[in-house]
Amino acid sequence: NWWWLLFGVILVLTIGTRFYNVTVPDHVCWDETHFGKMGSWYINRTFFFDVHPPLGKMLIGLSGYLTGYDGTYPFDKPGDKYNGTHYEGMRIFCTALGAAIVPMSFHTVWDMTGSLTASTFAAAYILFDIGMLILNRYILLDPPLIFFMTASVMGMARVSRLTREASSFTKAWWVWLAFTGSMLACTISVKFVGLFVVLLVGLHTASDLWDVLGDLSLPISQTVRQLIARALTLIVLPIILYSSFFYIHLTVLNRSGSGDGFYSSGFQSNLIGNSLYNVSMPRQVAYGAVVTLKNHKTGGGYLHSHNHLYPKGFGARQQQVTTYSHKDDNNKWLLKPYDKQALENVTLIKHGDLVRLEHLQTRRNLHSHREQGPVTKKHLQVTCYGEEGQGDTNDVWMVQIVGGKAGQVVETVTSRLTFYHYIERCVLTTTNKQLPKWGFEQQEVTCNPNIRDKAAQWNVEDNQFDKLPSVNFQVYAPGFISRFFESHAVMLQGNAGLKPKEGEVTSRPWQWPINYRGQFFSGSDHRVYLLGNPIIWWSNLVFLALFLIIFGVEIIRYQRSSAPSPTVPAGTNPNLPTADATKWQLLRAALWLFGGWLIHYLPFYAMGRVLYFHHYFPALVFNSMLAGVMLDYITARLPGWLRHACLGTAMAGLVYSFVLFSPLAYGMSGPFSHEPNSTLASLKWMSSWEF
């Protein structure tokens, strides 16, 4: 009765706090501009590039489609009014996923500890946190990510409990095992950081199998059966589901869009509306053809130039050459013989030929000379030079087919080419370094003296030449497996290369647990500021430290005594007194929750990509559950009246701190906290907070 009463109260409070004014403000907030737009693209079946796997965005698009959104709202920038657009369904869907995190945390801690006190406070720590409330009320990837992560851990805890209770291979055990594997697949399919929870569940599964192996009442075949069952449900099933989500993603997004240029020419030929879709072009490349050249490496852009010069101090002040991931007319080049402007007869370009490449829009030739590259100083600068197609000997390039032989003809799309500078003896390449604003933040192009540079390979994508017969290129379109692996290569490269935009609020991992700085979700008259509840976040750190101290002391005490093994779960060791069994069950649960926090937090220190405050929230879920467990553990040794007084005071503090900081979540107006007459001045406990 108490279990259902407390669970019911938590459900009611969760629904009330999460769904209160969920459609307010009625304008685009923070990253809704990205993920709302991506949901629209799914509805319109328009292909795009993103650094994250597709499931979260597909679910956002599906929720919008099912609730009347037609995919036409542009989601241009934060602050734009929705003006009658049916955005509510997407908001409510994400909020529902975010709300489910609270009761699932209660369920998880109950299965790990069997303690109502620990379960209630673990859920309360998440329920009353302002930061969790804010992050889970908008059209973002964080609600589905944390939902699937928490569901994975809940399934892990239930499977472990059923295994301890000798209920392995029952219907319930199989259902929860399959549920856990499915949730793991969904977590990785939202963001790659889902791999962290895969690691946690993998370690926990190994621990369960070790316990089964150590149970002498069970035959060794039981361990083998357990191993096979878990491999099928926690490895094979997630792989199948993960691949299926990508199959749906690539099938739905079948129309050309803004992301085409990040992918190979063959990949693009599957997209309706792309210049390569069902296209007929000359199979071979001839002098006089107008071509586009795409860098052959993963995510490589198009060879591009525009009518702007390199600034002073960045080599010769000649016309810039870059790579650019989007298609436009500045990507077009005219192929000419090295010693004349044109040929009367149709002459095919072969391996080893000397050519000039004239930029079609500006009539200047692709050129290199003995000047340092603009960013990569060990390379030579590449420019466009001359007037009306006339230049000098530094415009001459030798076309070489990778692995080609003398006389072999250059072919559209399939030939991998290098362009070897005839005078400077270097190869045309892209360094993957972004140029400053004077280069429109496009990618640097240079001439590399290291002619074995893997990034110096190109292919002809568009080939416009009326004097040769055309063939259909659909036969070169890759299948699902090729596109699946290319999608991952492009995503991983894009993820690693994420850099902050000008004026963007970023942060470092050390700032997150201490709640150093928040982030504006809405900056208009209705202001929403992402910040953790300081009472909860700072007490989380206290319980984290107390766990390390207490666990260390208990392990030392165990080592210096003849007590039964603390690693054996409660109820399975007849030599362990009941009080000690409960103690070690709580500490064992706390150890796994601490491991979950560590796995979801420490890796960010090794990441080179740009990081934001919201990256900490998956780790926060584990820290909050750990706080509930440790609060129960510490107060369990107090007299009854004192324990109840401490627990009551703790709960009252959580509720009061929620009420105190709730304006940050539900909307603030009036002066900022640092301005005169601000009603929020008393809440500015740290100078780095900016609400």
C-alpha positions as CSV (number, residue, x, y, z in Angstrom):
1,N,0.0,0.0,0.0
2,W,2.8,2.4,0.9
3,W,4.6,1.6,-2.3
4,W,1.5,2.4,-4.5
5,L,0.7,5.5,-2.4
6,L,4.2,7.0,-2.8
7,F,4.4,6.0,-6.5
8,G,1.0,7.6,-7.1
9,V,2.0,10.9,-5.4
10,I,5.2,11.0,-7.4
11,L,3.2,10.4,-10.6
12,V,0.8,13.2,-9.8
13,L,3.5,15.7,-8.9
14,T,5.5,14.8,-12.0
15,I,2.5,15.3,-14.3
16,G,1.6,18.6,-12.6
17,T,5.1,20.1,-12.7
18,R,6.0,18.9,-16.2
19,F,2.8,19.7,-18.1
20,Y,2.0,23.0,-16.3
21,N,1.9,25.7,-19.1
22,V,3.9,23.4,-21.3
23,T,3.0,25.3,-24.5
24,V,4.3,28.6,-23.0
25,P,6.2,30.4,-24.4
26,D,4.6,30.2,-27.9
27,H,7.8,30.9,-29.6
28,V,10.9,29.0,-30.7
29,C,13.2,28.3,-27.6
30,W,16.9,27.5,-27.9
31,D,17.6,24.4,-30.0
32,E,14.0,24.0,-31.0
33,T,15.2,25.9,-34.0
34,H,17.3,22.8,-35.0
35,F,15.2,19.8,-33.9
36,G,11.9,21.3,-34.9
37,K,13.3,22.0,-38.3
38,M,14.6,18.5,-38.6
39,G,11.2,17.1,-37.6
40,S,9.8,19.2,-40.5
41,W,12.3,17.7,-42.9
42,Y,11.2,14.2,-41.9
43,I,7.6,15.2,-42.6
44,N,8.7,16.6,-46.0
45,R,11.1,13.7,-46.7
46,T,13.9,16.2,-47.2
47,F,17.4,14.9,-46.7
48,F,19.7,16.7,-44.2
49,F,22.9,16.3,-42.4
50,D,23.2,16.1,-38.6
51,V,25.9,14.8,-36.3
52,H,23.4,12.6,-34.3
53,P,21.7,9.3,-35.2
54,P,18.2,9.7,-36.4
55,L,15.7,8.2,-33.9
56,G,15.1,11.2,-31.7
57,K,14.4,13.5,-34.7
58,M,12.2,10.9,-36.4
59,L,10.1,10.6,-33.2
60,I,9.8,14.4,-33.1
61,G,8.7,14.5,-36.7
62,L,6.3,11.6,-36.2
63,S,4.7,13.3,-33.1
64,G,4.3,16.5,-35.1
65,Y,2.8,14.7,-38.0
66,L,0.3,12.8,-35.9
67,T,-0.8,16.0,-34.1
68,G,-1.5,18.1,-37.1
69,Y,1.8,19.8,-37.9
70,D,2.3,20.0,-41.6
71,G,6.1,20.6,-41.7
72,T,6.0,24.1,-43.2
73,Y,7.1,26.2,-40.2
74,P,10.7,27.4,-40.9
75,F,12.1,27.3,-37.3
76,D,14.5,30.1,-38.3
77,K,15.7,31.4,-35.0
78,P,14.9,31.4,-31.3
79,G,12.2,33.9,-30.4
80,D,10.2,33.5,-33.6
81,K,6.5,33.3,-32.8
82,Y,4.7,30.0,-33.8
83,N,1.7,32.0,-35.0
84,G,-0.9,29.2,-35.0
85,T,1.6,26.5,-36.0
86,H,0.7,23.1,-34.4
87,Y,3.9,22.9,-32.4
88,E,2.1,21.8,-29.2
89,G,2.1,18.0,-30.1
90,M,5.9,17.9,-30.4
91,R,6.4,19.8,-27.1
92,I,3.9,17.6,-25.3
93,F,5.5,14.4,-26.7
94,C,9.0,15.5,-25.6
95,T,7.7,16.5,-22.2
96,A,5.9,13.1,-21.8
97,L,9.2,11.3,-22.4
98,G,11.0,13.7,-19.9
99,A,8.3,13.2,-17.3
100,A,8.6,9.4,-17.4
101,I,12.2,9.7,-16.2
102,V,10.9,10.4,-12.6
103,P,8.8,7.3,-12.0
104,M,11.4,5.1,-13.9
105,S,14.1,6.3,-11.4
106,F,11.8,5.4,-8.5
107,H,11.3,1.9,-10.1
108,T,15.1,1.5,-10.7
109,V,16.2,2.3,-7.2
110,W,13.4,0.1,-5.7
111,D,14.7,-2.9,-7.7
112,M,18.3,-2.2,-6.7
113,T,17.7,-1.6,-3.0
114,G,14.2,-2.7,-2.0
115,S,14.0,0.5,0.0
116,L,11.0,2.9,-0.3
117,T,12.9,5.7,1.3
118,A,15.8,5.5,-1.2
119,S,13.3,5.2,-4.1
120,T,11.2,8.1,-3.0
121,F,14.2,10.5,-2.5
122,A,15.9,9.4,-5.7
123,A,12.7,10.3,-7.6
124,A,12.3,13.5,-5.6
125,Y,15.8,14.6,-6.4
126,I,14.9,14.4,-10.1
127,L,11.3,15.6,-9.7
128,F,12.2,18.9,-7.9
129,D,15.3,19.8,-10.0
130,I,14.6,22.9,-12.0
131,G,17.2,22.0,-14.6
132,M,15.7,18.6,-15.4
133,L,12.3,20.3,-15.6
134,I,13.4,22.9,-18.1
135,L,15.5,20.5,-20.3
136,N,12.6,18.1,-20.7
137,R,9.8,20.6,-21.7
138,Y,11.0,21.5,-25.2
139,I,11.4,20.1,-28.7
140,L,14.9,18.7,-28.0
141,L,16.9,15.5,-28.2
142,D,17.5,15.5,-24.5
143,P,14.1,14.2,-23.4
144,P,14.2,11.0,-25.6
145,L,17.9,10.5,-24.9
146,I,17.5,10.6,-21.1
147,F,14.2,8.7,-21.3
148,F,15.7,5.7,-23.2
149,M,18.9,5.8,-21.0
150,T,16.8,5.7,-17.8
151,A,14.6,2.9,-19.3
152,S,17.8,0.9,-20.1
153,V,18.9,1.2,-16.5
154,M,15.5,0.3,-15.2
155,G,15.4,-2.8,-17.3
156,M,19.0,-3.7,-16.2
157,A,17.9,-3.4,-12.5
158,R,14.8,-5.5,-13.0
159,V,16.6,-8.3,-14.9
160,S,19.2,-8.4,-12.1
161,R,16.6,-8.6,-9.4
162,L,14.7,-11.4,-11.3
163,T,18.0,-13.3,-11.7
164,R,18.7,-13.0,-7.9
165,E,15.2,-14.2,-7.1
166,A,15.8,-17.4,-9.2
167,S,13.3,-16.2,-11.8
168,S,15.6,-16.6,-14.8
169,F,14.1,-17.7,-18.1
170,T,10.6,-17.0,-17.0
171,K,8.3,-14.9,-19.3
172,A,8.8,-11.8,-17.2
173,W,12.6,-12.2,-17.3
174,W,12.7,-12.6,-21.1
175,V,10.4,-9.6,-21.5
176,W,12.6,-7.3,-19.3
177,L,15.7,-8.6,-21.0
178,A,14.3,-7.8,-24.4
179,F,13.1,-4.4,-23.1
180,T,16.6,-3.6,-21.9
181,G,18.2,-4.4,-25.2
182,S,15.5,-2.4,-27.1
183,M,16.1,0.6,-24.9
184,L,19.8,0.4,-25.4
185,A,19.3,0.4,-29.1
186,C,17.0,3.5,-28.8
187,T,19.5,5.3,-26.6
188,I,22.4,5.0,-29.1
189,S,20.0,5.8,-31.9
190,V,19.3,9.2,-30.4
191,K,22.9,10.2,-29.6
192,F,26.2,8.4,-29.7
193,V,26.7,9.2,-26.0
194,G,24.2,6.3,-25.6
195,L,27.3,4.1,-25.8
196,F,28.0,5.1,-22.2
197,V,24.9,3.4,-20.9
198,V,25.7,0.4,-23.1
199,L,29.1,0.2,-21.3
200,L,27.3,0.4,-17.9
201,V,24.8,-2.3,-18.7
202,G,27.6,-4.5,-20.1
203,L,29.6,-4.2,-16.9
204,H,26.5,-4.9,-14.8
205,T,25.6,-7.9,-17.0
206,A,29.1,-9.3,-16.5
207,S,28.7,-8.9,-12.7
208,D,25.4,-10.7,-12.8
209,L,26.9,-13.6,-14.8
210,W,29.8,-13.7,-12.3
211,D,27.3,-14.1,-9.5
212,V,25.5,-16.9,-11.3
213,L,28.8,-18.6,-12.0
214,G,29.7,-18.4,-8.2
215,D,26.3,-19.9,-7.1
216,L,27.4,-23.5,-6.5
217,S,23.7,-24.6,-6.3
218,L,23.5,-24.0,-10.1
219,P,25.1,-26.1,-12.8
220,I,27.7,-24.5,-15.1
221,S,25.3,-24.9,-18.0
222,Q,23.1,-22.3,-16.3
223,T,25.9,-19.7,-16.8
224,V,26.2,-20.7,-20.4
225,R,22.5,-20.3,-21.0
226,Q,22.5,-16.9,-19.3
227,L,25.4,-15.8,-21.5
228,I,23.7,-16.9,-24.7
229,A,20.3,-15.3,-23.7
230,R,22.0,-12.0,-22.8
231,A,24.1,-12.0,-26.0
232,L,20.9,-12.4,-28.1
233,T,18.9,-9.7,-26.3
234,L,21.6,-7.2,-25.3
235,I,23.9,-7.4,-28.4
236,V,22.1,-9.0,-31.4
237,L,18.7,-7.4,-30.8
238,P,20.1,-3.8,-30.4
239,I,22.2,-4.2,-33.6
240,I,19.1,-5.2,-35.5
241,L,17.0,-2.4,-34.1
242,Y,19.7,0.2,-34.6
243,S,20.2,-0.8,-38.3
244,S,16.4,-0.8,-38.8
245,F,16.1,2.8,-37.5
246,F,18.8,3.8,-40.1
247,Y,17.0,1.9,-42.8
248,I,13.8,3.9,-42.0
249,H,15.7,7.1,-41.8
250,L,17.4,6.6,-45.3
251,T,14.1,5.4,-46.8
252,V,12.0,8.3,-45.5
253,L,14.5,11.0,-46.4
254,N,14.6,10.4,-50.1
255,R,14.5,13.9,-51.4
256,S,17.4,16.2,-52.0
257,G,18.1,18.8,-49.3
258,S,20.7,20.9,-47.6
259,G,22.8,18.0,-46.4
260,D,23.6,16.4,-49.8
261,G,27.0,17.9,-50.2
262,F,28.4,16.2,-47.1
263,Y,28.0,12.8,-48.7
264,S,29.7,11.1,-51.7
265,S,28.5,11.5,-55.2
266,G,27.2,7.9,-55.2
267,F,25.2,8.5,-52.0
268,Q,23.6,11.6,-53.6
269,S,22.4,9.7,-56.6
270,N,19.7,8.1,-54.4
271,L,18.1,11.4,-53.6
272,I,15.1,12.6,-55.7
273,G,15.8,16.1,-57.0
274,N,19.6,15.9,-56.7
275,S,21.6,16.7,-59.8
276,L,22.8,13.1,-59.7
277,Y,19.4,11.4,-59.2
278,N,18.5,9.3,-62.3
279,V,20.8,11.6,-64.2
280,S,22.3,11.1,-67.6
281,M,25.8,12.5,-68.1
282,P,28.8,11.6,-70.3
283,R,30.6,8.6,-68.8
284,Q,34.0,10.0,-69.8
285,V,35.5,13.4,-69.2
286,A,36.8,15.5,-72.1
287,Y,38.5,18.8,-72.7
288,G,35.9,21.6,-72.8
289,A,33.7,19.9,-70.2
290,V,32.3,22.0,-67.3
291,V,32.7,19.9,-64.1
292,T,32.4,20.0,-60.4
293,L,35.1,18.3,-58.3
294,K,34.2,16.7,-55.0
295,N,36.8,15.8,-52.4
296,H,36.7,12.0,-52.0
297,K,37.3,11.9,-48.3
298,T,34.4,11.4,-45.8
299,G,32.4,14.6,-45.7
300,G,34.6,16.2,-48.4
301,G,33.3,19.4,-50.0
302,Y,33.4,20.7,-53.6
303,L,36.3,22.6,-55.0
304,H,35.1,26.2,-54.9
305,S,36.2,29.7,-55.6
306,H,34.6,33.1,-55.3
307,N,35.4,36.7,-56.3
308,H,37.2,37.5,-53.0
309,L,40.9,37.8,-52.4
310,Y,43.1,36.3,-49.6
311,P,43.7,39.2,-47.1
312,K,47.1,40.7,-46.4
313,G,49.3,38.4,-44.4
314,F,47.8,35.2,-45.8
315,G,49.9,34.6,-48.9
316,A,49.6,36.4,-52.2
317,R,46.5,38.6,-52.5
318,Q,44.9,36.5,-55.2
319,Q,41.4,34.9,-55.5
320,Q,40.4,32.5,-52.7
321,V,40.0,28.8,-53.3
322,T,38.2,26.7,-50.7
323,T,36.0,23.6,-50.4
324,Y,32.3,24.2,-49.8
325,S,29.7,21.5,-48.8
326,H,26.8,23.1,-50.6
327,K,26.1,23.1,-54.3
328,D,26.3,26.4,-56.2
329,D,27.6,27.8,-59.4
330,N,30.9,28.8,-57.8
331,N,31.8,25.1,-57.8
332,K,32.0,24.8,-61.6
333,W,35.3,24.5,-63.5
334,L,36.1,24.4,-67.2
335,L,38.7,21.7,-68.2
336,K,41.2,23.0,-70.7
337,P,44.4,21.8,-72.4
338,Y,47.5,23.2,-70.6
339,D,48.8,25.0,-73.8
340,K,45.7,26.4,-75.4
341,Q,42.2,27.7,-74.6
342,A,40.2,25.0,-76.4
343,L,40.3,22.0,-78.8
344,E,38.2,21.7,-81.9
345,N,37.9,17.9,-81.7
346,V,36.5,15.9,-78.9
347,T,39.6,14.8,-76.9
348,L,39.2,12.6,-73.7
349,I,41.3,13.4,-70.7
350,K,43.6,10.5,-69.7
351,H,45.8,9.6,-66.8
352,G,48.9,11.8,-66.9
353,D,47.5,14.6,-69.0
354,L,48.4,18.2,-68.2
355,V,45.4,20.5,-67.8
356,R,44.2,23.9,-66.7
357,L,41.1,24.4,-64.6
358,E,39.3,27.7,-65.3
359,H,36.8,28.9,-62.7
360,L,33.7,29.4,-64.7
361,Q,32.3,32.4,-62.8
362,T,35.4,34.5,-62.5
363,R,37.4,33.3,-65.6
364,R,40.5,32.8,-63.5
365,N,42.7,29.6,-63.5
366,L,43.4,27.3,-60.6
367,H,46.9,28.2,-59.5
368,S,49.6,27.5,-56.9
369,H,53.0,29.1,-56.2
370,R,55.7,29.2,-53.6
371,E,53.7,31.0,-50.9
372,Q,52.6,29.5,-47.6
373,G,49.1,28.2,-47.2
374,P,46.7,30.6,-45.4
375,V,46.3,28.3,-42.3
376,T,48.5,25.3,-42.9
377,K,51.9,26.9,-43.3
378,K,53.8,23.7,-44.4
379,H,51.6,23.6,-47.5
380,L,51.6,26.0,-50.5
381,Q,48.8,28.5,-51.2
382,V,46.2,27.7,-53.9
383,T,44.5,30.6,-55.6
384,C,42.7,31.5,-58.8
385,Y,44.9,33.7,-61.0
386,G,44.8,35.5,-64.4
387,E,42.2,37.2,-66.5
388,E,39.7,35.9,-69.0
389,G,41.2,32.4,-68.8
390,Q,44.8,33.6,-69.4
391,G,47.4,32.9,-66.7
392,D,50.9,31.5,-66.4
393,T,52.8,28.2,-66.1
394,N,51.8,27.9,-62.4
395,D,48.3,27.1,-63.6
396,V,49.3,23.7,-65.0
397,W,48.2,20.5,-63.2
398,M,48.8,16.8,-64.1
399,V,45.6,14.6,-63.8
400,Q,46.4,11.3,-62.2
401,I,43.9,8.4,-61.7
402,V,44.6,6.7,-58.4
403,G,45.9,3.3,-59.4
404,G,45.6,4.3,-63.1
405,K,47.7,3.4,-66.1
406,A,49.0,5.4,-69.0
407,G,46.2,6.0,-71.5
408,Q,43.4,5.3,-69.0
409,V,40.4,7.7,-69.5
410,V,39.1,9.7,-66.6
411,E,35.5,8.7,-65.8
412,T,32.7,10.6,-64.1
413,V,32.0,9.8,-60.4
414,T,33.9,6.5,-60.3
415,S,37.5,7.7,-61.1
416,R,39.5,8.9,-58.0
417,L,41.8,11.7,-59.2
418,T,44.8,13.6,-57.9
419,F,45.9,16.9,-59.3
420,Y,49.7,17.2,-59.3
421,H,51.1,20.7,-59.7
422,Y,53.6,20.5,-62.6
423,I,55.9,23.3,-61.4
424,E,55.8,23.1,-57.5
425,R,55.5,19.3,-57.4
426,C,52.7,19.2,-54.8
427,V,49.1,17.8,-54.9
428,L,45.8,19.7,-54.6
429,T,44.3,18.9,-51.2
430,T,41.9,20.1,-48.5
431,T,43.2,20.3,-44.9
432,N,39.8,20.1,-43.1
433,K,40.7,23.3,-41.4
434,Q,38.2,26.1,-41.3
435,L,39.1,29.5,-42.7
436,P,38.4,32.6,-40.7
437,K,35.4,34.9,-41.5
438,W,37.3,36.4,-44.4
439,G,37.1,33.0,-46.0
440,F,33.4,32.6,-45.1
441,E,34.4,29.8,-42.7
442,Q,34.8,27.4,-45.6
443,Q,37.5,24.7,-45.7
444,E,41.1,25.5,-46.6
445,V,42.5,24.3,-49.9
446,T,46.3,24.0,-50.3
447,C,48.9,22.2,-52.3
448,N,50.7,19.6,-50.2
449,P,54.3,18.7,-51.0
450,N,53.5,15.2,-49.5
451,I,52.0,13.7,-52.6
452,R,50.7,10.7,-50.7
453,D,48.2,12.8,-48.9
454,K,45.0,10.7,-48.6
455,A,42.8,13.9,-48.6
456,A,44.2,14.8,-52.0
457,Q,41.8,12.6,-53.9
458,W,38.9,14.0,-55.9
459,N,36.2,12.8,-58.2
460,V,34.2,14.5,-61.1
461,E,30.6,14.8,-59.9
462,D,28.8,16.9,-62.5
463,N,30.1,16.6,-66.1
464,Q,28.4,18.9,-68.6
465,F,29.6,18.3,-72.2
466,D,27.1,18.1,-75.1
467,K,29.5,16.4,-77.6
468,L,29.6,13.0,-75.8
469,P,26.7,10.6,-75.4
470,S,25.2,10.4,-71.9
471,V,24.6,7.3,-69.8
472,N,22.3,6.9,-66.8
473,F,24.3,6.9,-63.5
474,Q,21.6,5.1,-61.4
475,V,23.6,1.9,-61.7
476,Y,26.4,3.5,-59.6
477,A,24.0,4.2,-56.7
478,P,25.2,2.4,-53.5
479,G,22.9,0.1,-51.5
480,F,21.8,0.4,-47.9
481,I,24.9,-1.1,-46.3
482,S,27.3,1.3,-48.1
483,R,25.1,4.3,-47.2
484,F,24.8,3.0,-43.6
485,F,28.5,3.0,-43.1
486,E,29.1,6.3,-45.0
487,S,26.4,8.0,-42.8
488,H,28.3,7.0,-39.7
489,A,31.7,8.1,-41.0
490,V,30.2,11.5,-41.9
491,M,28.4,11.8,-38.5
492,L,31.5,11.0,-36.5
493,Q,33.7,13.4,-38.5
494,G,31.0,16.1,-38.1
495,N,30.8,15.5,-34.3
496,A,34.5,15.7,-33.8
497,G,34.7,18.9,-35.8
498,L,32.0,20.8,-34.0
499,K,33.2,24.3,-33.0
500,P,31.4,27.0,-31.1
501,K,29.7,29.8,-33.0
502,E,30.6,33.4,-32.4
503,G,29.0,34.6,-29.2
504,E,27.8,31.1,-28.2
505,V,27.7,30.1,-24.5
506,T,29.8,27.0,-24.1
507,S,31.3,25.4,-20.9
508,R,33.8,22.9,-19.6
509,P,33.1,19.7,-17.7
510,W,34.5,21.0,-14.4
511,Q,31.8,23.7,-14.4
512,W,28.8,21.3,-14.7
513,P,28.6,19.6,-11.3
514,I,29.0,22.8,-9.4
515,N,26.2,24.5,-11.4
516,Y,28.7,27.3,-12.4
517,R,26.7,28.8,-15.2
518,G,23.3,28.3,-16.8
519,Q,22.0,28.9,-20.3
520,F,19.1,31.0,-21.7
521,F,16.4,28.9,-23.4
522,S,14.2,32.0,-24.0
523,G,15.5,35.5,-24.0
524,S,12.4,37.5,-24.7
525,D,10.0,39.1,-22.2
526,H,9.2,35.5,-21.1
527,R,12.7,34.4,-20.0
528,V,13.6,30.8,-19.3
529,Y,17.0,30.0,-17.9
530,L,18.5,26.5,-17.7
531,L,20.1,26.2,-14.3
532,G,20.2,23.3,-11.8
533,N,18.4,23.6,-8.5
534,P,21.5,24.6,-6.3
535,I,20.2,22.8,-3.2
536,I,19.9,19.6,-5.2
537,W,23.1,19.9,-7.2
538,W,25.3,20.9,-4.3
539,S,23.9,18.2,-2.0
540,N,24.4,15.7,-4.8
541,L,28.1,16.5,-4.6
542,V,28.0,16.1,-0.8
543,F,26.4,12.6,-1.1
544,L,28.9,11.7,-3.9
545,A,31.8,12.5,-1.5
546,L,30.1,10.7,1.4
547,F,29.6,7.6,-0.7
548,L,33.3,7.5,-1.6
549,I,34.3,7.9,2.1
550,I,31.7,5.4,3.5
551,F,32.4,2.8,0.8
552,G,36.1,3.1,1.3
553,V,35.8,2.7,5.1
554,E,33.4,-0.2,4.8
555,I,35.6,-2.1,2.4
556,I,38.6,-1.6,4.7
557,R,36.6,-2.8,7.7
558,Y,35.5,-5.8,5.7
559,Q,39.1,-6.6,4.6
560,R,40.3,-6.4,8.2
561,S,37.5,-8.7,9.6
562,S,36.2,-12.2,8.9
563,A,32.8,-10.9,7.8
564,P,31.0,-12.7,5.0
565,S,31.5,-11.3,1.5
566,P,29.7,-7.9,1.0
567,T,29.5,-8.6,-2.8
568,V,26.9,-11.3,-2.3
569,P,23.4,-9.7,-2.8
570,A,21.1,-9.4,0.2
571,G,19.0,-12.5,1.0
572,T,21.4,-14.9,-0.7
573,N,24.0,-15.3,2.0
574,P,22.7,-17.1,5.2
575,N,25.8,-16.1,7.1
576,L,25.2,-12.4,6.6
577,P,23.0,-10.7,9.3
578,T,19.9,-8.9,8.1
579,A,21.2,-5.4,9.0
580,D,24.5,-6.1,7.2
581,A,22.7,-7.5,4.2
582,T,20.6,-4.4,3.9
583,K,23.7,-2.2,4.3
584,W,25.6,-4.0,1.6
585,Q,22.6,-4.0,-0.7
586,L,22.4,-0.2,-0.4
587,L,26.1,0.2,-0.9
588,R,26.2,-2.1,-3.9
589,A,23.4,-0.1,-5.5
590,A,25.2,3.1,-4.7
591,L,28.4,1.7,-6.3
592,W,26.6,1.0,-9.6
593,L,24.9,4.4,-9.6
594,F,28.3,6.0,-8.9
595,G,29.7,4.0,-11.8
596,G,26.8,5.3,-14.0
597,W,27.7,8.9,-13.0
598,L,31.4,8.4,-13.7
599,I,30.8,6.7,-17.1
600,H,28.5,9.5,-18.2
601,Y,30.7,12.3,-17.0
602,L,34.4,11.6,-17.2
603,P,34.6,10.9,-21.0
604,F,33.7,14.6,-21.7
605,Y,37.2,15.6,-20.4
606,A,38.7,13.8,-23.3
607,M,36.5,15.2,-26.0
608,G,37.8,17.8,-28.4
609,R,34.4,19.0,-29.7
610,V,32.5,22.0,-28.3
611,L,30.6,21.2,-25.1
612,Y,27.5,22.6,-23.4
613,F,25.9,22.6,-20.0
614,H,23.1,20.2,-21.0
615,H,25.7,17.4,-21.7
616,Y,25.8,16.8,-17.9
617,F,22.2,15.9,-17.4
618,P,22.4,12.1,-18.1
619,A,25.1,11.9,-15.4
620,L,22.9,14.0,-13.1
621,V,20.2,11.3,-13.2
622,F,22.7,8.8,-11.7
623,N,23.9,11.3,-9.1
624,S,20.4,12.1,-8.0
625,M,19.5,8.4,-7.6
626,L,22.8,7.9,-5.7
627,A,21.8,10.8,-3.4
628,G,18.5,9.1,-2.5
629,V,20.3,5.8,-1.7
630,M,23.0,7.5,0.4
631,L,20.4,9.6,2.3
632,D,18.6,6.3,3.2
633,Y,21.9,4.6,4.2
634,I,23.1,7.5,6.5
635,T,19.7,8.1,8.3
636,A,19.1,4.3,8.8
637,R,21.5,4.3,11.7
638,L,19.7,7.1,13.5
639,P,16.9,6.7,16.2
640,G,13.5,6.5,14.6
641,W,12.3,10.0,15.6
642,L,15.6,11.6,14.5
643,R,15.5,9.7,11.1
644,H,12.0,10.9,10.4
645,A,12.9,14.4,11.4
646,C,15.9,14.4,9.0
647,L,14.0,12.9,6.1
648,G,11.1,15.3,6.6
649,T,13.5,18.3,6.7
650,A,15.3,17.0,3.6
651,M,12.0,16.6,1.6
652,A,10.8,20.0,2.8
653,G,14.1,21.6,1.6
654,L,13.7,20.0,-1.8
655,V,10.1,21.2,-2.2
656,Y,11.0,24.7,-0.9
657,S,14.0,25.0,-3.2
658,F,11.8,24.0,-6.2
659,V,9.2,26.7,-5.4
660,L,12.0,29.2,-4.9
661,F,13.7,28.7,-8.2
662,S,10.6,27.7,-10.3
663,P,10.4,31.1,-12.0
664,L,13.5,30.1,-14.0
665,A,11.5,27.2,-15.5
666,Y,8.0,28.7,-15.8
667,G,9.1,32.1,-17.1
668,M,10.6,35.3,-15.7
669,S,9.9,38.9,-16.7
670,G,11.0,42.3,-15.5
671,P,14.5,43.4,-14.7
672,F,17.4,41.0,-14.8
673,S,18.8,39.8,-11.4
674,H,21.8,42.2,-11.5
675,E,19.6,45.2,-12.3
676,P,17.9,47.6,-9.7
677,N,14.5,46.6,-8.3
678,S,14.8,43.0,-9.6
679,T,12.6,40.5,-7.7
680,L,15.1,37.8,-8.7
681,A,18.2,39.4,-7.1
682,S,17.9,37.2,-4.0
683,L,18.2,34.1,-6.1
684,K,21.5,35.1,-7.7
685,W,23.7,33.0,-5.3
686,M,26.6,33.0,-7.7
687,S,27.9,35.9,-9.8
688,S,28.2,33.7,-12.9
689,W,24.4,33.2,-13.0
690,E,22.9,35.5,-15.6
691,F,19.1,35.3,-15.3
